[in-house]
Amino acid sequence: MARDPLEQVLTLLEAAQELDVHPDSLRKLATQGRVPGARKWAKRWVFDRRRLQGFKRTYRNVPGRPPGR
């Protein structure tokens, strides 16, 4: 029996939690084309679970500028 394809898709919030980044940061990376498997679907970002796991192994989350600068 084939797997449900929707099980392989994460929403923006789910993917951000998986990467431990803010959803806005992930949206920006996806818009820049830096996240493999990121696609717009019905005006929302969705992420392929397997490709996101591969990205997670190579992505280095560097904190941004401190507030107020």
C-alpha positions, 0 to 999 in steps of 0.5 A: 500500500502506498504512503499518503503523500500528505504525510511527506509534507510539512507546513511552514510552522512544522518545518520551522519547529523541525529546524528550530528557526523562526517561521519568518526566517524559514519563509525568507530562506524559502523565498530565496530558494535556499531550502530544497523541497520548499514549494508554494501550494495554494499561496502557502509554503510547504516543505518535503519532509525528506529533503528538509531533513537533508537540509537540516544536516547542512544548515547552520542556524546563526543568530541574527543581530541583537534587538535595537541595532 
